[in-house]
Amino acid sequence: MITAEKQKYVVEESLKLLDKAGIVLTPAEVNEMEVADMGLGEIESTGLQLIVYVNTKRCCAKEIVLLPYQTCPEHRHPEIDGIPGKEETFRCRYGKVFLYVSGTPVANPQANPPAHRKQHYTVWHEIVLNPGEQYTLSPDTLHWFQGGAEGAVVSEFSTSSRDEFDIFTDPGIKRLG
């Protein structure tokens, strides 16, 4: 859990990054920004900020904001009641994003997850996204990502998002609740 003061700071910093990306939000969207600290209280190193534009039974569109070196921890979107997990496309709008998935591990990864949680990061095939570049993840793909030195803004386009069912490699993470 993070303090109200820390939450206010993170929102303000996220709004600066969104402005740099040229993303215009309504006052309601700003007020509804989710600051997801994953239940760890380490928001500047582990977590992300989200603005959800739409989330229906068929599709979802969000902005993801990552502060400099902020990491969204390793997780996957599983099948639920016979419905495939979320398929998602990440499109970088500002900064740089280091995305990791299963595959041949990179020899010298550019991202570095928090040292005291590094044992919970198991996939090291690196995809680097710069502004205008995108990558699509199939359902149930184990992945994690980190913003670069300037932070990052990423548009996510996906099938329906059911974040409460995400499965994290780190058992200490509580995405919602």
FENUR-V277076 format. One record per backbone hydrogen bond with DSSP energy under -0.5 kcal/mol. CO is the residue of the C=O (numbers start at 1). NH is the residue of the N-H. E is the energy in kcal/mol with one decimal. If there is no record, write none. Layout:
# FENUR-V277076
co=CO nh=NH e=E
co=CO nh=NH e=E
This chain:
# FENUR-V277076
co=3 nh=7 e=-2.5
co=4 nh=8 e=-2.4
co=5 nh=9 e=-2.1
co=6 nh=10 e=-2.5
co=7 nh=11 e=-2.4
co=8 nh=12 e=-2.4
co=9 nh=13 e=-2.5
co=10 nh=14 e=-2.4
co=11 nh=15 e=-2.5
co=12 nh=16 e=-1.6
co=13 nh=17 e=-1.7
co=14 nh=18 e=-2.5
co=15 nh=19 e=-2.2
co=16 nh=20 e=-2.1
co=17 nh=21 e=-1.7
co=18 nh=23 e=-2.6
co=19 nh=22 e=-1.3
co=22 nh=24 e=-0.6
co=26 nh=30 e=-2.2
co=27 nh=31 e=-2.4
co=28 nh=32 e=-1.5
co=30 nh=33 e=-1.3
co=34 nh=36 e=-0.7
co=34 nh=50 e=-2.4
co=35 nh=37 e=-0.9
co=36 nh=48 e=-1.5
co=37 nh=40 e=-2.1
co=37 nh=42 e=-0.6
co=38 nh=174 e=-2.1
co=42 nh=45 e=-2.0
co=42 nh=46 e=-3.4
co=45 nh=71 e=-2.2
co=48 nh=36 e=-2.7
co=49 nh=65 e=-2.9
co=50 nh=34 e=-2.8
co=51 nh=53 e=-0.6
co=51 nh=63 e=-2.3
co=54 nh=61 e=-2.4
co=59 nh=56 e=-3.1
co=60 nh=158 e=-2.6
co=61 nh=53 e=-2.6
co=61 nh=54 e=-1.4
co=62 nh=156 e=-2.7
co=63 nh=51 e=-2.1
co=64 nh=154 e=-2.9
co=65 nh=49 e=-2.2
co=66 nh=152 e=-2.6
co=67 nh=70 e=-2.5
co=70 nh=147 e=-2.1
co=71 nh=47 e=-2.7
co=71 nh=73 e=-0.7
co=72 nh=145 e=-1.7
co=74 nh=169 e=-1.8
co=75 nh=143 e=-2.4
co=76 nh=78 e=-0.7
co=76 nh=167 e=-2.3
co=77 nh=140 e=-1.4
co=80 nh=83 e=-2.3
co=82 nh=84 e=-0.5
co=83 nh=80 e=-2.6
co=87 nh=159 e=-2.0
co=88 nh=137 e=-3.6
co=89 nh=91 e=-0.5
co=89 nh=157 e=-2.3
co=90 nh=135 e=-2.0
co=91 nh=155 e=-2.9
co=92 nh=132 e=-3.0
co=94 nh=153 e=-1.9
co=95 nh=131 e=-0.6
co=96 nh=148 e=-2.3
co=97 nh=99 e=-0.7
co=97 nh=129 e=-2.9
co=98 nh=146 e=-2.0
co=99 nh=127 e=-2.9
co=100 nh=144 e=-1.5
co=101 nh=125 e=-2.1
co=114 nh=117 e=-2.1
co=114 nh=118 e=-0.6
co=115 nh=118 e=-1.0
co=117 nh=120 e=-2.3
co=118 nh=121 e=-1.8
co=120 nh=122 e=-0.6
co=124 nh=106 e=-2.6
co=124 nh=126 e=-0.7
co=125 nh=101 e=-2.0
co=127 nh=99 e=-3.1
co=127 nh=129 e=-0.5
co=128 nh=130 e=-0.5
co=129 nh=97 e=-2.4
co=130 nh=133 e=-2.6
co=133 nh=92 e=-2.6
co=135 nh=90 e=-2.8
co=137 nh=88 e=-1.7
co=138 nh=141 e=-1.2
co=140 nh=142 e=-0.5
co=142 nh=102 e=-0.6
co=143 nh=75 e=-2.6
co=144 nh=100 e=-3.1
co=145 nh=72 e=-2.8
co=146 nh=98 e=-2.8
co=147 nh=69 e=-0.6
co=148 nh=69 e=-1.2
co=148 nh=151 e=-1.7
co=151 nh=96 e=-1.0
co=152 nh=66 e=-2.8
co=153 nh=93 e=-3.2
co=153 nh=94 e=-1.5
co=154 nh=64 e=-3.3
co=155 nh=91 e=-2.7
co=155 nh=157 e=-0.5
co=156 nh=62 e=-2.4
co=157 nh=89 e=-2.9
co=158 nh=60 e=-2.5
co=160 nh=162 e=-0.5
co=162 nh=165 e=-2.4
co=163 nh=166 e=-1.7
co=166 nh=168 e=-0.6
co=167 nh=76 e=-1.6
co=169 nh=171 e=-0.7
co=170 nh=173 e=-1.7
